[in-house]
Amino acid sequence: MRVLVLLWHTLLALLFMIPLAQAMAGLAWDTTTVSIETQGSPETRTTEFRFRNNSDQPVRIRGVKSSCGCTVVKPEKDVYAPGESGVLPVSHKPKPGSIPRRYRISVSTDEPTGSPYDLALVVLSEPRLIVEGRRMLVWEKGEPRTPKEIVLRTKPGDSLRLTGATAEGDMVAVELDGAGESRILRVTPKDGATGRLRIRLQSEPALPEMDATFFAVLR
């Protein structure tokens, strides 16, 4: 008999806990991490987080904070009714370079737990230009000032077009040879020239400065 009473009390407790758990469930996110691919372009990218209010009470979004000013997150509205779905739009201005980056987004609500939701934006920036070898060409002291080359490749199907190259000053002559997905950047030092200079690759659309810059050192 005592065992039956204990089982009955346990069942009642579980029945009361189910609606309580549902009331505390709050916002349920389709995913807490989204990724975007910039392909080395500085153009602003957009994405979104989707969610649903799984509780039996309205949920108010009190605030959204991002770990970087380059990432802007603004809810479509503040209050979501029970069972209502929503979207959290994200706008991101990529930084130069091809290093993967991760940004934290914190969403605070008026839910009883008081704990914010932690979301993550992962930015992948695989460069559109593939450089075979080093970006710096060096001629040592006494070395013949013969031409040196850098092989450049674009990805199959990419609309990126390499149109030319320019060099600072008048220490070297530069030319862009070849056609299609494989090109050659050829640099020829002028007699008696010494120093260090930048070479800029020209393209349509324009590449980020970091990806379009090469160096020549004449010792």
Secondary structure, DSSP 8 states (H G I E B T S, - for coil): -HHHHHHHHHHHHHHHHHHHHHHHH-EEES-SEEEEE-TT--S-EEEEEEEEE-SSS-EEEEEEEESSTTEEE--S-SEE-TT-EEEEEEEE---SSS--EEEEEEEEES-TT---EEEEEEEE---SEEEES-SEEEE-TT-----EEEEEEE-TT---EEEEEEESTTSEEEEEEEETTEEEEEEEE-TT--EEEEEEEEEES---HHHHEEEEEE-
